[in-house]
Amino acid sequence: MVDCKDNLITKTTTYVVVKEGPAFAEEPFAFMFLNVKPHQLEDAQDSLSKIEEVISSDIIFGPYDLIAPLRAKDRGDLERIVSLIHKNVPGIEGAATTIVAMFRI
């Protein structure tokens, strides 16, 4: 069992939002971090906003260009969504997806 005495955080990264997408209240299943060709950044953000499972998308400073919280039913659904994003969002050069931990501290 995990409790507050466990040393869970060993490394953190901070991102600064440059252009915010819509605010969201629901808890995402995962976050997708994208590297996008510079001249296609706003097009990529607009394309992400048209995908139903993308809760929001923010342009950020840091090792990535965009962050997008995703809604999914399970890991299989997440795979489908990630594939859909890669097919429909222009200029993606790289991406990383992290699943949100489902426990509370």
C-alpha positions in Angstrom: 0.0 0.0 0.0 1.2 3.5 -0.8 1.1 6.1 1.8 2.4 9.7 2.3 5.6 8.4 3.9 6.7 6.8 0.6 9.2 8.7 -1.5 7.3 8.7 -4.8 8.6 11.8 -6.5 12.2 11.6 -7.5 12.2 14.1 -10.4 10.0 17.0 -11.6 9.8 19.1 -14.7 8.1 22.5 -15.0 6.3 23.7 -18.1 5.3 27.3 -18.7 2.0 27.8 -20.7 2.3 30.2 -23.6 -1.1 29.8 -25.2 -3.8 28.2 -23.1 -6.5 25.9 -24.5 -10.0 25.7 -22.9 -10.1 25.1 -19.1 -11.2 21.7 -18.0 -12.6 20.2 -14.9 -12.6 16.5 -15.6 -9.7 14.3 -14.7 -7.8 13.1 -17.7 -6.8 9.5 -18.3 -3.4 10.6 -19.8 -1.4 13.5 -20.9 0.3 13.7 -24.4 3.3 15.9 -24.8 4.1 16.8 -28.4 7.0 18.3 -30.4 5.8 20.1 -33.4 7.4 21.9 -36.4 7.5 25.6 -35.3 5.5 26.9 -38.3 2.7 24.3 -37.6 2.3 24.9 -33.9 -1.0 26.7 -34.0 -2.4 24.4 -36.7 -1.5 21.5 -34.5 -3.2 23.1 -31.5 -6.3 23.8 -33.6 -6.3 20.2 -35.0 -6.1 18.8 -31.5 -9.1 20.8 -30.3 -11.2 19.1 -33.0 -10.6 15.6 -31.6 -13.3 14.7 -29.2 -11.1 12.8 -26.8 -8.6 15.8 -26.4 -9.8 17.7 -23.4 -7.7 20.8 -24.1 -4.3 21.7 -25.6 -1.8 24.2 -24.4 1.3 25.6 -26.2 4.2 25.4 -23.6 7.8 26.3 -23.1 10.1 23.4 -22.2 11.2 20.2 -23.8 7.8 19.9 -25.6 5.7 22.4 -27.6 2.2 21.2 -26.7 0.5 19.4 -23.8 -2.9 17.7 -24.3 -4.9 16.0 -21.5 -6.8 13.0 -23.0 -10.0 11.2 -22.0 -10.0 7.4 -22.6 -11.9 4.4 -21.3 -8.8 2.2 -21.0 -5.3 1.6 -22.4 -6.7 0.2 -25.6 -8.8 3.2 -26.1 -5.8 5.4 -25.4 -3.8 3.6 -28.1 -6.6 4.4 -30.6 -6.6 8.0 -29.6 -2.8 8.4 -29.8 -2.9 6.9 -33.3 -5.8 9.2 -34.3 -3.7 12.2 -33.1 -0.7 11.1 -35.1 -2.8 10.7 -38.2 -4.7 14.0 -37.9 -2.4 16.6 -36.3 0.1 18.2 -38.7 3.7 18.7 -38.0 4.3 16.2 -35.2 8.0 15.4 -34.9 7.9 13.5 -31.6 5.5 12.7 -28.7 5.4 11.1 -25.3 2.2 10.0 -23.5 1.9 9.5 -19.7 -1.0 7.8 -18.0 -2.4 9.6 -14.9 -1.8 7.6 -11.6 -5.2 6.4 -10.3 -4.3 6.5 -6.5 -4.7 9.3 -4.0 -2.1 10.4 -1.5 
